[in-house]
Amino acid sequence: MMSTSSCVEKIFNTASGGRRSSPRFVNKSLELVERKLTTSIIKRNERKRQRLDDEKEESEVSIVPAKNVANGIEASKGSPAQIAPGTNAHYLVVKTLRTFNRHYLHFVQEEEQRVRGILVNASMLKVDEGEDQIKKRGSKRPDLKAISKMLEDQAVLYPKKRIGHLPGIDVGHHFFSRAEMVALGLHSHWLNGIDYMGVPYGKMAEYSEYSFPLAICIVLSGMYEDDLDNSEDIIYTGQGGHDLLGNKRQIKDQKMERGNLALKNSMLHDVPVRVVRGHESASSYCGKVYTYDGLYKVHKYWAEKGVSGFTVFKYQLKRLKGQPALTTNQVPFIRAQVRQSISMIRGLVCEDISGGQENFPIPATNIVDDACFPPPGYRYSKSIQVAKGLKLPRNAHGCKCKGDCINPRLCACARFNGLDFPYVRRNGGRLIEAKAVVFECGPSCSCQPGCANRISQQGLKYHLEVFRTLDKGWAVRSWDTIPSGAPVCEYTGIIRRTDDMENVSENNFIFEIDCLQTMKGLDGREKRPGDVSFIMDVDEKKLENPEFCIDAGSIGNVARFINHSCEPNLFVQCILSWHHDIRLAKIMLFAADTISPLQELTYDYGYALDSVVGPDGRIKQMECRCGAAECRGRLY
């Protein structure tokens, strides 16, 4: 395991020569649960959906006091859901979104298999009806299936509707689909622009003075031709009478009911309304990114003839004072296309630290101090190296698939993964969930290089930048949005025996390959499912410490600059493809969350406290500077 980043080597030289005496915990925050598929479908008919919402609200109001075990929320009759004492609300938001994304990717895989099945059957029958069948049957909307699964499992973070801010969701928080907001309970409709508390909430004592329905959240996404958005002030068009085919035209008069009446009541009772704005974005599967912009109040409303000549209701909302500055107007810049000229980047000290080895240049920047040179003291290598005296095992036997691997029952590599493929093709390839080990297709396989089961072998997919920080030295960020489950980079260096590094000093880039220890859940690691007994004999006596490690001290790639965080956005995944010796597995870093552009990339180094000893046998300690809300205070 990499014991620290390059920056800390200079700041804390007292740790030089120390190495871990106990293994890491890999990706504590990423849950591993069994996949369950659901066949429930969200009703599309607006009236049916409204009736179901009212019934749901009725059941929510009458629920007996209980604790939602799935997400740690206390849900009691007559009061909104509350975060349990001592619980990190931001972590619960991250955890809930990870659960949603895991379900989403499972259903994406199901949809991809459905489409492949249609095409394969059409090919076998030698007919050209495959594409027509796909269009006729339509998409099964994996995001809506994931919402249904979250509701079925009672895993929605805030299942009861509530007024005002929601704990853990700060102003400026970005969402990459409407479905993510539904999973959190920020806005409970995946289609409607107005979310409101229905009439049943009026039966609760704390809401007895309010008139219902009562609006709590609106989404502005350009769906209505009469909307006017000036950031701090909004002219919002009510709901109804809108052409659902998407041409944004009114086709009939609106009525003072449901969401329209809810906004009117919010004005009468001076109740704040959450506002979310949507913007076009190629980074989101739905084509938009949504930003929570805080609380507004409805100041007035009126009815008028709209652009298309039909009656529409207009609502003027004004943003409440004292909130964080709006970030929506910064979204287009943050999500802008990659700069056309790297040489124009502020603080540029190197145009490409990889020297052309990677798919994209990796610039290095420094606006912190006067140093005008890139990170020194190593040679860049995109590929893993092997120390003298070590030999990698022979190539493993591969699958006999032609073209792309499609049928998991016939693909030998899929059988190693439990008769399933670990990736989906969407967004250039995404890992559905973390595993003890992922078996990819390798050089002995008959499938093509672009096979979906070779995702980690295709090089960098995102524009990365190494940048200097104030107190952590060098760090890494992306210019692109990285979707959850996407491969970020391999951790490269020289594979060595761990015992050979015992007395090596001044090297803070040792990554222990502890896949077996993780699989067994040893020394506090979060156990991941997996079994390699069918390909190798595991000597239980050798499990105490990893036998091999990756030394990135003198040779390595961009991964050596990725810093530690106690609340990381990446996780470590062991992968086998060229051979099947898990002691020498490839180490890949994947996105645990959807990562916004310019956000620092981090993973958990996984040290146990007091686990690092120096050459003199004394325990070493190092301060952690990750800045996370739940920072452990010390790296080790």
C-alpha positions in Angstrom: 0.0 0.0 0.0 1.3 3.5 -0.8 2.2 4.8 2.6 1.9 8.5 1.7 2.0 11.0 -1.1 5.0 12.8 -2.5 4.0 16.0 -0.8 4.1 14.4 2.7 7.5 13.0 2.1 8.9 16.5 2.1 6.7 17.9 4.9 7.0 15.0 7.3 10.5 13.5 6.8 10.3 11.9 10.3 8.2 9.1 8.6 10.9 8.3 6.1 11.9 4.6 6.3 8.7 3.6 8.0 6.4 1.0 6.5 3.2 -0.6 7.4 3.1 -3.4 9.9 -0.6 -4.1 9.3 -2.7 -4.1 6.1 -5.0 -1.5 4.7 -8.8 -1.3 4.7 -9.9 -1.0 1.1 -12.9 1.3 0.3 -14.7 1.1 3.7 -17.5 3.3 2.5 -18.5 1.2 -0.5 -21.0 -1.4 0.5 -21.2 -4.8 -1.0 -24.7 -6.3 -1.2 -26.2 -9.1 -3.3 -27.8 -7.9 -6.5 -31.6 -8.1 -6.6 -33.5 -7.3 -9.7 -36.9 -5.8 -9.7 -39.6 -5.7 -12.3 -41.6 -2.8 -10.8 -42.4 0.0 -13.3 -43.1 3.6 -12.4 -46.4 4.7 -13.8 -46.2 7.3 -16.5 -49.7 8.5 -16.6 -49.9 11.8 -14.7 -53.2 11.1 -13.0 -52.3 7.6 -11.9 -49.0 8.9 -10.6 -50.7 11.6 -8.6 -53.1 9.1 -7.0 -50.2 6.9 -6.1 -48.4 9.9 -4.5 -51.4 10.8 -2.4 -51.7 7.2 -1.2 -48.0 7.1 -0.4 -48.3 10.4 1.6 -51.3 8.9 3.5 -49.3 5.9 4.5 -46.3 8.0 5.4 -48.4 10.1 7.8 -49.9 7.1 9.5 -46.6 5.2 9.9 -45.7 4.2 13.5 -42.5 5.5 15.0 -39.7 3.4 13.6 -36.1 3.6 12.6 -35.2 3.2 9.0 -32.4 0.7 9.4 -31.3 1.0 5.7 -30.1 4.6 6.1 -29.9 5.4 9.8 -32.8 7.9 9.7 -35.2 8.2 12.6 -38.8 8.4 11.1 -41.4 9.1 13.7 -45.1 10.0 13.4 -45.8 13.6 13.1 -42.2 14.8 12.5 -39.8 14.9 9.6 -37.0 12.3 9.3 -34.1 13.3 11.5 -30.4 12.3 11.3 -29.5 10.1 14.2 -27.2 11.8 16.7 -23.5 11.4 15.9 -24.2 10.5 12.3 -22.4 12.3 9.5 -25.2 13.6 7.2 -22.9 14.2 4.3 -21.7 10.6 4.5 -25.3 9.4 4.5 -25.9 11.4 1.3 -22.8 9.8 -0.3 -23.8 6.3 0.9 -27.3 6.7 -0.4 -26.1 7.8 -3.9 -23.7 4.9 -4.0 -26.5 2.5 -3.3 -28.6 4.2 -6.0 -25.7 4.0 -8.5 -25.1 0.4 -7.8 -28.7 -0.5 -8.5 -28.7 1.7 -11.5 -25.7 0.0 -13.0 -27.2 -3.4 -12.3 -30.3 -2.4 -14.3 -28.1 -0.9 -17.0 -26.4 -4.3 -17.3 -29.8 -5.9 -17.5 -30.9 -3.5 -20.3 -27.6 -4.1 -22.2 -28.1 -7.8 -22.0 -31.7 -7.4 -23.3 -30.6 -5.4 -26.3 -27.7 -7.8 -27.0 -30.2 -10.7 -26.9 -32.5 -9.1 -29.4 -29.6 -8.4 -31.8 -28.1 -11.9 -31.4 -31.4 -13.6 -32.0 -32.0 -11.4 -35.1 -28.5 -12.3 -36.3 -29.1 -16.0 -35.8 -32.4 -15.8 -37.7 -30.6 -13.7 -40.4 -33.2 -10.9 -40.3 -32.9 -7.2 -40.0 -35.5 -6.8 -37.3 -33.2 -6.4 -34.3 -33.1 -2.6 -34.3 -36.9 -2.4 -34.9 -37.6 -4.7 -32.0 -35.4 -2.5 -29.7 -37.3 0.6 -30.8 -40.7 -1.1 -30.4 -40.0 -2.4 -26.9 -38.2 0.8 -25.9 -35.7 1.4 -23.1 -36.5 0.0 -19.7 -35.2 3.1 -18.0 -32.6 1.7 -15.5 -32.8 4.9 -13.5 -36.5 4.5 -12.8 -36.0 0.8 -11.9 -33.3 1.9 -9.5 -35.7 4.4 -7.9 -38.3 1.6 -7.5 -35.6 -0.6 -5.9 -34.7 2.1 -3.4 -38.4 2.6 -2.5 -38.9 -1.1 -2.2 -35.9 -1.4 0.1 -36.9 1.7 2.1 -33.4 3.1 1.3 -34.5 6.6 0.3 -32.6 8.9 2.6 -35.4 11.3 3.4 -38.6 9.3 2.8 -40.9 11.9 4.4 -41.2 15.2 2.7 -40.0 18.2 4.7 -39.7 21.9 4.5 -36.3 23.7 4.1 -32.8 22.4 3.7 -32.0 18.7 4.0 -29.0 17.8 6.2 -26.0 16.7 4.1 -27.2 18.4 0.9 -25.4 21.8 0.7 -26.1 24.7 -1.6 -24.1 24.0 -4.8 -24.5 20.2 -4.6 -24.5 18.7 -8.1 -26.8 15.8 -9.2 -26.4 14.0 -12.5 -30.0 12.9 -12.9 -33.4 13.7 -11.5 -33.4 10.1 -10.2 -30.6 10.9 -7.8 -32.7 13.6 -6.2 -35.6 11.2 -5.8 -33.2 8.7 -4.1 -32.3 11.3 -1.5 -35.8 12.7 -1.1 -34.7 16.2 -2.2 -37.3 16.2 -4.9 -39.6 13.2 -5.0 -40.8 13.4 -8.6 -38.6 12.2 -11.5 -40.7 14.2 -14.0 -42.8 16.8 -12.3 -41.2 20.2 -11.7 -43.1 20.9 -8.4 -42.7 18.7 -5.4 -45.2 19.3 -2.6 -46.6 17.9 0.6 -50.1 16.5 -0.1 -53.3 16.9 1.8 -52.6 13.9 4.2 -49.8 15.9 5.8 -52.5 18.3 7.2 -53.5 15.5 9.7 -50.1 15.9 11.4 -50.2 18.2 14.5 -47.2 20.2 13.6 -48.7 21.1 10.2 -52.2 21.9 11.5 -51.9 25.6 10.8 -51.0 25.1 7.1 -53.2 24.7 4.0 -52.3 21.8 1.8 -50.9 21.0 -0.7 -47.8 22.8 0.2 -44.8 23.2 -2.2 -41.4 22.3 -0.9 -39.1 22.1 -4.0 -39.1 23.1 -7.6 -36.8 22.2 -10.5 -36.0 24.7 -13.3 -34.8 22.9 -16.4 -36.1 24.9 -19.3 -39.2 22.7 -19.8 -41.6 25.7 -20.0 -41.5 28.4 -22.6 -42.7 31.1 -20.1 -40.0 30.6 -17.4 -37.7 33.5 -16.6 -34.6 32.9 -14.5 -32.4 35.7 -13.2 -30.6 33.7 -10.5 -31.7 35.6 -7.4 -35.2 36.3 -8.8 -37.3 33.7 -10.7 -40.5 33.9 -12.7 -41.7 30.3 -12.6 -44.4 28.9 -14.7 -46.9 26.6 -13.0 -47.6 23.0 -14.1 -50.1 21.5 -16.5 -51.1 22.1 -20.1 -47.6 21.4 -21.3 -46.7 19.3 -24.4 -45.0 16.3 -22.8 -43.5 15.4 -26.2 -40.8 18.0 -25.4 -41.4 21.0 -27.6 -42.0 23.1 -24.5 -45.3 24.6 -25.9 -48.5 25.0 -24.0 -51.4 23.2 -25.5 -54.2 24.0 -23.0 -55.0 26.2 -20.0 -53.4 25.5 -16.6 -55.6 25.0 -13.5 -55.2 26.1 -9.9 -54.7 22.6 -8.5 -51.9 20.3 -7.3 -48.5 21.9 -7.7 -49.9 25.3 -8.7 -52.1 25.4 -5.6 -49.1 24.2 -3.5 -47.0 27.2 -4.6 -49.8 29.5 -3.8 -50.2 28.0 -0.4 -46.4 28.3 0.2 -46.7 32.0 -0.5 -49.7 32.4 1.8 -47.9 30.7 4.7 -44.5 32.2 3.9 -42.9 28.8 3.5 -39.4 28.5 1.8 -39.1 26.4 -1.3 -36.0 24.5 -2.4 -34.8 25.4 -5.9 -32.8 23.1 -8.2 -31.6 24.2 -11.6 -30.8 22.0 -14.5 -28.3 22.7 -17.2 -27.4 20.9 -20.4 -24.4 18.5 -19.8 -22.9 15.7 -21.8 -21.5 14.3 -18.6 -25.0 13.1 -17.5 -26.8 10.1 -19.0 -30.0 12.2 -19.0 -28.2 15.1 -20.7 -28.4 17.5 -17.8 -26.6 18.3 -14.5 -28.7 19.6 -11.6 -27.5 22.1 -8.9 -29.2 22.7 -5.6 -29.3 26.5 -5.3 -30.9 26.9 -1.9 -34.1 28.3 -0.5 -36.5 30.8 -2.1 -39.8 32.3 -1.1 -42.8 32.9 -3.4 -43.6 36.6 -3.3 -46.6 36.8 -5.6 -48.4 34.9 -8.3 -50.8 35.8 -11.1 -52.5 34.3 -14.2 -51.8 35.5 -17.7 -52.0 34.4 -21.3 -48.7 32.7 -22.2 -46.7 32.8 -25.3 -48.9 30.1 -26.9 -52.1 31.9 -26.0 -53.2 29.7 -23.1 -53.6 30.7 -19.5 -50.6 29.9 -17.3 -49.9 30.7 -13.7 -46.7 32.7 -12.9 -44.9 32.7 -9.6 -42.2 35.2 -8.6 -39.7 33.7 -6.2 -36.8 35.5 -4.5 -33.8 33.9 -2.9 -33.4 34.2 0.8 -30.5 36.2 2.2 -27.6 34.8 4.2 -27.1 31.6 2.0 -23.9 30.6 0.3 -23.3 32.3 -3.0 -25.0 30.8 -6.1 -22.8 28.3 -7.9 -25.1 27.6 -10.8 -23.7 30.4 -12.9 -20.3 28.7 -12.4 -21.5 25.3 -13.6 -21.0 26.1 -17.4 -17.4 27.0 -16.6 -16.7 24.0 -14.4 -18.2 21.7 -17.0 -16.7 23.5 -20.0 -14.9 21.6 -22.7 -11.3 20.8 -22.0 -9.1 23.8 -22.7 -7.9 24.0 -26.2 -4.4 25.0 -25.3 -2.6 23.4 -22.3 0.1 26.1 -22.6 -2.5 28.7 -21.5 -3.1 27.1 -18.1 -2.3 29.3 -15.2 0.8 28.1 -13.2 1.8 25.5 -15.8 5.2 23.9 -15.0 4.9 20.9 -17.4 2.7 20.2 -20.3 2.7 16.4 -19.9 4.4 14.6 -17.1 3.8 11.3 -19.0 5.9 12.4 -22.0 3.3 11.3 -24.4 2.8 7.8 -22.9 -0.9 8.3 -22.0 -4.0 8.8 -24.1 -4.1 12.4 -23.0 -1.4 14.8 -21.8 -1.2 15.1 -18.0 -0.1 18.7 -17.2 1.4 19.8 -13.9 0.5 23.2 -12.4 1.7 25.2 -9.4 0.2 28.4 -8.2 1.1 27.9 -4.6 4.8 28.8 -4.6 7.6 29.9 -6.9 8.8 26.4 -7.9 8.7 26.2 -11.7 9.4 22.5 -12.2 7.3 19.4 -12.2 7.4 16.7 -9.5 11.0 15.4 -9.4 12.7 12.2 -8.4 11.0 9.5 -10.5 10.6 8.2 -14.1 7.1 8.0 -15.6 5.9 4.6 -16.7 2.3 3.8 -17.7 3.1 0.1 -17.4 4.0 -2.1 -14.5 7.7 -3.3 -14.2 9.0 -6.5 -12.6 12.1 -6.5 -10.3 15.1 -8.6 -11.2 14.7 -12.2 -10.0 10.9 -12.2 -10.3 8.9 -13.8 -13.0 5.3 -13.3 -13.7 3.2 -16.5 -14.2 2.4 -17.8 -17.6 -0.6 -16.4 -19.4 -3.9 -17.8 -18.2 -6.1 -19.7 -20.5 -8.6 -17.4 -22.2 -12.1 -17.4 -23.5 -13.1 -18.5 -27.0 -15.6 -15.6 -27.6 -15.6 -14.1 -31.1 -15.7 -10.3 -31.4 -17.2 -9.1 -28.1 -17.9 -11.2 -25.1 -21.7 -11.4 -24.9 -23.0 -14.6 -23.3 -21.8 -14.9 -19.7 -22.7 -18.6 -19.7 -20.3 -19.3 -22.5 -17.5 -16.9 -21.7 -14.8 -18.6 -19.6 -13.8 -15.2 -18.1 -17.4 -14.5 -17.1 -17.5 -17.8 -15.3 -14.6 -16.7 -13.1 -16.7 -13.7 -12.2 -19.6 -15.8 -11.0 -21.3 -16.3 -14.4 -21.5 -12.5 -15.0 -19.6 -9.6 -16.5 -18.4 -7.1 -14.0 -18.7 -4.1 -16.3 -21.3 -2.2 -18.3 -20.5 -0.5 -21.5 -22.2 2.8 -20.7 -20.0 5.9 -20.4 -17.0 4.1 -21.8 -17.2 1.2 -19.3 -18.1 1.2 -15.6 -17.6 -1.4 -12.9 -21.0 -2.3 -11.4 -19.6 -2.9 -7.8 -16.4 -3.5 -6.0 -15.3 -7.2 -5.9 -12.5 -9.1 -4.2 -11.0 -9.6 -7.7 -12.2 -8.9 -11.2 -11.3 -11.4 -14.0 -10.8 -9.6 -17.3 -10.2 -11.0 -20.7 -6.4 -11.3 -21.4 -3.9 -12.0 -24.2 -5.0 -15.6 -24.5 -8.6 -14.7 -25.2 -10.1 -14.7 -28.7 -12.3 -11.6 -28.2 -11.4 -8.3 -29.7 -9.3 -5.6 -27.8 -12.5 -3.5 -27.4 -14.3 -6.2 -25.5 -16.3 -4.8 -22.6 -14.5 -7.1 -20.3 -11.1 -5.3 -20.9 -12.1 -1.9 -19.5 -9.1 -1.4 -17.3 -6.7 -2.2 -20.2 -7.7 0.7 -22.4 -5.6 3.5 -20.8 -6.7 6.8 -19.4 -10.2 7.9 -20.3 -10.2 11.3 -18.6 -8.1 14.4 -18.7 -6.1 14.5 -15.4 -3.9 17.2 -14.0 -1.3 17.1 -11.3 -1.4 20.2 -9.2 0.4 21.7 -6.2 -1.5 22.2 -2.9 -0.9 24.4 0.1 -0.3 21.7 2.7 -0.4 18.3 0.9 2.2 18.8 -1.8 1.2 17.4 -5.2 -2.3 16.1 -5.9 -4.5 15.0 -8.8 -7.8 16.2 -10.2 -9.8 15.6 -13.4 -11.0 18.2 -16.0 -13.9 15.9 -16.9 -16.8 14.5 -14.9 -16.0 10.9 -13.9 -19.1 8.7 -13.4 -19.2 6.3 -10.5 -17.6 2.9 -11.3 -15.4 4.3 -14.1 -11.7 3.3 -14.2 -9.4 6.2 -13.4 -5.9 4.8 -13.5 -3.7 1.8 -12.7 -1.2 2.1 -9.9 2.1 1.3 -11.6 5.7 0.9 -10.4 8.0 -2.1 -9.9 6.6 -5.3 -8.5 8.9 -6.5 -5.7 8.8 -8.9 -2.8 7.5 -7.1 0.3 10.3 -8.5 2.5 12.9 -6.9 0.2 11.5 -3.5 1.1 11.8 -4.0 4.8 14.9 -2.0 5.3 14.4 0.5 2.5 14.3 4.1 3.7 13.2 7.3 2.0 10.5 5.6 0.0 6.9 6.5 0.7 5.4 4.9 -2.4 5.0 1.2 -1.4 1.6 -0.3 -2.3 1.1 -3.8 -0.8 -0.9 -6.2 -3.0 -3.2 -7.5 -0.4 -6.1 -8.9 -2.5 -6.0 -12.2 -0.6 -6.1 -10.5 2.8 -9.1 -8.4 1.6 -10.9 -11.5 0.3 -10.5 -13.1 3.8 -11.4 -9.9 5.6 -8.2 -10.0 7.7 -6.9 -7.3 10.1 -10.0 -5.2 9.9 -10.4 -5.1 6.1 -13.9 -5.0 4.8 -14.4 -8.4 3.4 -15.3 -8.6 -0.3 -16.9 -11.6 -1.9 -14.8 -13.8 -4.1 -13.1 -17.2 -4.4 -9.8 -18.1 -6.1 -9.5 -21.6 -4.7 -10.5 -23.0 -8.2 -7.4 -21.4 -9.8 -4.8 -21.5 -7.0 -4.0 -23.1 -3.6 -4.1 -20.5 -0.8 -1.5 -21.1 1.9 -3.3 -19.8 5.1 0.1 -19.4 6.8 1.2 -16.8 4.2 -1.9 -14.6 4.7 -0.5 -12.6 7.6 1.3 -10.1 5.3 1.1 -9.5 1.6 3.9 -11.3 -0.2 4.3 -8.7 -3.0 4.1 -5.0 -3.4 4.3 -2.3 -6.0 7.3 0.1 -5.5 6.5 3.5 -7.2 9.4 5.3 -5.6 11.6 5.6 -8.7 9.2 4.5 -11.4 5.5 5.2 -11.5 2.6 7.0 -13.1 0.0 9.6 -12.1 -1.5 7.4 -9.4 1.6 8.0 -7.2 0.4 11.6 -6.7 -3.2 10.7 -5.6 -3.5 11.7 -1.9 -5.2 10.0 1.0 -8.7 10.9 2.3 -10.7 9.5 5.2 -13.7 10.1 2.9 -12.4 9.2 -0.5 -14.0 9.3 -3.9 -12.0 6.4 -5.4 -11.6 2.8 -4.4 -9.0 0.1 -5.0 -9.8 -2.9 -7.2 -7.6 -6.0 -7.8 -7.7 -7.3 -11.4 -6.4 -10.4 -13.1 -6.1 -10.8 -16.9 -2.6 -11.8 -18.0 -2.3 -14.4 -15.3 -4.4 -15.7 -12.4 -2.0 -15.3 -9.5 -3.9 -13.0 -7.1 -0.7 -12.3 -5.2 0.5 -10.3 -8.2 -2.8 -8.8 -9.2 -3.1 -5.5 -11.1 -4.1 -2.6 -8.9 -6.7 -0.2 -10.4 -8.4 2.9 -8.9 -12.1 3.3 -9.8 -14.5 6.2 -9.0 -16.6 5.4 -6.0 -18.9 8.4 -6.7 -19.7 10.6 -9.7 -16.8 13.1 -9.4 -17.2 16.7 -10.6 -14.5 18.4 -12.7 -11.7 20.0 -10.7 -12.5 18.0 -7.6 -9.4 16.3 -6.1 -9.1 12.6 -6.5 -8.4 10.6 -3.3 -8.5 7.1 -1.9 -8.2 5.7 1.5 -4.6 4.5 2.2 -6.2 2.3 4.9 -3.6 2.4 7.6 -4.5 1.2 11.1 -3.4 3.7 13.7 0.0 2.9 15.3 0.7 0.4 12.5 3.8 2.0 11.0 7.2 1.3 12.6 10.6 2.8 11.8 14.0 1.1 11.4 14.5 1.6 15.1 11.3 -0.4 15.9 9.4 2.6 17.2 5.9 3.4 16.2 5.7 6.3 13.7 2.8 8.8 13.6 1.7 11.1 10.9 -1.0 13.8 10.9 -3.7 13.5 8.3 -4.5 16.6 6.4 -7.3 15.4 4.1 -9.8 17.9 5.5 -12.7 15.5 5.5 -15.6 16.1 7.9 -14.9 12.7 9.5 -11.1 12.8 9.3 -9.5 10.3 11.7 -6.8 12.9 12.6 -3.9 10.7 11.8 -2.8 8.9 8.7 -1.2 6.2 10.9 
